[in-house]
Amino acid sequence: MTVTDWLLDSDPAIRWQVMRDLLDEPADAVENERARVATEGWGAKILALQEPTGQWDGGVYDPAESRDPDAPGQPWSATHHTLVLFRELRPDPASAAARNAIDLVRENVTWDHGKQRYFDADDEPCVDGMVVAIGDYFGENVQGIVDRILDQQLDDGGWNCDAQIGSTRSSFHSTICVLEGLLQHEQSTGATADVTAARRRAEEYLLERRMLRRLSTGQIADPEWTLFSFPNRWYYDALRGLDYFRAAGLAPDPRLDEAIDLVESKRGADGRWLLENTHPGKVHFEMEKEGEASRWISLRALRVLDWFASGP
């Protein structure tokens, strides 16, 4: 079985992106496959778990059940991170099943502490960025969050949730979450000078650091950023960063070379990539197993390499 056949022998969420990004199949065939995401496989499983309140697992950021202090990681089964994952599957945002789920969230779900409506968001850039990505993908009005995010950009070009407690240096984690949100905002509502300028500054923040390194010392800032994961949750890694640049349609930059070489070095003899890091915590169901060949990672790696090889 070829790598492409292996990728197609999977969930509709992967199949339709393979058809679009790797095979360049006709748009109607791609959309027909995409239409299945909300009614079959992982997408349907996620929607079936939504409660009449619009929530998942009884809470917004955390489940209703208290966290086990001895459990590794954090739970990923409450509403916010479930919606983050559902958007990653890229269902047709106009499908009846998706619209019903998002309508329930918009009309019923408020944040655990401040009681803001979900699509008015929290007040941390990383969470706000994720909510912008979700809201704009599904056609919700999140302009107020976008305006707040723009005001929170730090002098070095990125964002950091710890800015509220005095941090003046950006975080790769927060910055990639915001970048993905702002990109989705412009793709959904049209480019604007202020949002584009903010994205360019944040892209430069990543590029100056070669996607992996501290600006001050040149050392790799966190070894985990060299490990590829899906879902990423709120975590940064080099493949996630590269996939953002690909999705943004930017010309390949030589400052991406090291990260691209890292991706290529992890290709197995069978042409596949492994799932290296799953960010432990409670989940609704397991999609892939850590340490095994991953269709998600292989899809993202192949399309990033294709994009970079295409040149300016």
N, C-alpha and C positions, 0 to 999 in steps of 0.2 A: 504494500500500500504506500503510495506516495504521501509526502507531508500534506499536500493539498487535499488529497482524498481523506486523510486522517482528520484534518480540520473540518471538512464538510460532514464527516460522520459524527455529528455532535448536536448541540442545542441550537435552536433557531437564532439565538442571540449571537452565536459565533458564526453560524453559516452565512447570515446575511452580510456580515461585515467582511468575511472572506470573499464573498461574491463581489462586493463593491470595491474593496481595497486591494485585493490581490489578483482577482480574475477579470475585473473590469467588465462584468456581465451587464446586459441591458438593464436599464433603470426599472422597467416594469417587473422583470424577474426578481431583482433585488427587493423591490417594495413588496412583492407578494410574499417573499420569505420573511421580511421584516414584520409583516402583519401578523405573523404567527407568534411573535415573541411574547405578547401579553396573554395569549390563550393556550400556549403549550410550554412544556419544560419549566425552566427556572422562573421565568416571568410569571407564569400561571401559578406556580407554587407560592411565590411571594404575595401575589394579589389574594390568593385564597386564605392567607394568614392575617389579612387586615381585619381589624375588629370593627363593629358598627360605629364605634366612636371615631373612626378614622385612624386610630393608632395601631401600632404593632407592639405586641408584648407589653401593653399597658402603660407605656411611657413614651416620652419624646426623645430625649438624649439617652436616658437609661431606662431599662425595664422597670416595671412596678416592683418586682422582687428586688430586694436590696442586693448589692454586689457582695459576693463572697470575697472577703479580704485575702483569702489564701489562694484564690484562683488567679492564674496568670492573665496578663493583658486586661482588657476591658470588654464588657458585653457589646455586641454589635447587632442585637436583635430588636432594639426599640425603633421608633418611627424614623428618626432622622437618618441613621445609618442604613436602614432598610431602603429608604428612598434614594440615598446615594447609590446603593447597589442597583436598584431598579433602573435608575437612569443610565448606569454603566452598561446595562443590557441593550440600551438604545431601542426601546419599543417605538412603534408608531405613536407619537404623542396625541394624535387625534383619535386613536382607537377607543371604542366605547369602554372597554375594560380599564384602560389607563385613565380615561377621563373620569370615570366613576370614582376611581381610587383617589385621584388628585382633588376632585370636588369634595370628597369627604374630608380630606386633610384641610383644605382651605376653609371650609365652613365650621369645622369642629376642633381642630388641634391648636392648642396654645402651649407655649414653652413652659417647662416645669417650674421655673422660678419667677421670671418677670411677667408671665401670663400674656406676653405678646402673641398675636396670631402667628402661626408657623411661618408664613411667607412675609412677615415683617422681620423675622429672624431674631437671632440672639444679638450679642454685641461683641463678638470676637471675630476677627477677620477670617480665620480659617473656617469657622462654622458659617459665617456670612457668605464666603465664597462658594461653599458647597450648596447653600440654599439658593444663591443666585443661579448656579448651574442647573439645579433642579427646576426652579421656578421658570426660568426662561425657556428651558427645554420643553416644558409642558404648557407654556403660554400664560403663565401667571405674571402679574405686575410686581416686579421686585426693584423698581427704579429707586425707591427710597433706600434700599440696602446698598445699591451700587453707589449712590451719592455718599453714603457713610464710608464705604470702603475707600473711595478716592480720597477722602479727608484723612484717612488713617495710614496712607502710604508714608513710609519712613524715608529719611534722607538718603539712605543707601539704595533705595529703589524697591525694596520688598516690603513685607508685612510681618508682624509678629504678634501673636495673641498676648504675649507678655508685655507688650507696650503699655497695657493698662496698669502694670505695676512697675513701670519705669524703664523697661528695656528700650534701648535705642538702636539695636542691631536686629536685622531681619532674620527670619527663620525660613529655611528651605521648605519646611512642611507647610507653614502658613502661606508662603508665597505661591507655591504650586496650586494650592486650593483656590486662592484668589485668582490667579492667572486663568485657570480653567473656567471659573465662573465668569470672568470678564470676557473671555473669548466666546463663551456660549451666549452672553448678553449681546455682543456685537453680531454674532451669527443669526440670532433670533430677531433683533430689533433694528439692526443697522449700525454701522460704525459711526462713532462720534469722536471729535478731536480729543476730548479730555480722557475718554476711556482708552483710545488708541495710545495716547501719550503715556498713560499709566502702565499699559502693558509693555510698551517699549522699554521703559525704565526698569521694569521688573525682569524682563527678558535679559536685559544687559546685566542685571544683578547675577543671574545664573551663569551667563556666558563668561563674565569676568572671573568666575570661580570654576570655570571648566566643568560645570555641572556637578562637581563632586568635592571641590577643594576649598579650604579656608583661604581667604584673600590675604590674611596676615602672615601665614606660615607656608602656604602652598601644600600643606598636608591634607590627605583625605579627611574630611570633617567627621564622617561617621561611616565605619565599615559596612553598616547595614544598607547604606545607599548603593552599594555595589551588588546587593542581593535583590532579585526581581520578585515582585509579589503581585497577586491579584486575589481579592480586591485590595486596593491600596489603602482603603479607609482614609485617614488624614495623613498618612505617612508619605514622605517623599522617597523615591529611588530614581536612579539615573534613567531607567527605561521609561518611567512615568514622565520625567522631564523631557526626554526626547520625543515621546509621543505627543506631548503638548506642542512642541515646535513643528512637528509634522502636521498636526491638525490645524495649526495656525497658518499653514501654507507659506512658511518663511523659507527663504533660500538657505541651504546648508551653510553653516559657518565653520571655519577651521577650528574654532574653539570647542566645537563638539567632537572633534576627532577622537579624543581619549575615551569619551563615553561610547561612541560608536564602536571603537575597537573592543571595549569591554563587552558590548552586546555580541559582537561577532565571535569573541573568544569563548562565549558560553554556548555556542551552537554545538549540539552533540553530533556524533558521527552519523546518526540517523536523521540529521537535519532538524531536530526538535530541541526545544529549550525546557529546562526544569522549572517547576514552581519551587522557589528557594525560601520563601518567607511568607507565612500566612497570618501574622499578627494575631496571636492567640486571644481567645475570648469566646463567649457564647454566640452561636450563630443559629440561624433557622435550619440550615442544612449545609452539607459540605458539597462544594462543586468539584473541587479537585484536591488531590492529596499532595502535601508538601513532600518534596524530594522526588516526585514522579514527573514524567513529561506532561507539560501543561499546554493545552490548546490556547488558553488566554495569552500566556507569555509568548508562545510561538507566533500567534497572530500579530501581536504588537511588535515583536522583534522583526518579523519579516517585513511589515509595512514601513517600519522606521528605516530599515536598511534599504528598501526600495526607494523611499523618498530621498535618503541621503545620497544614494548612488545616482539619482537623476540629475544632480548638480544644480547650479543656479538657474 
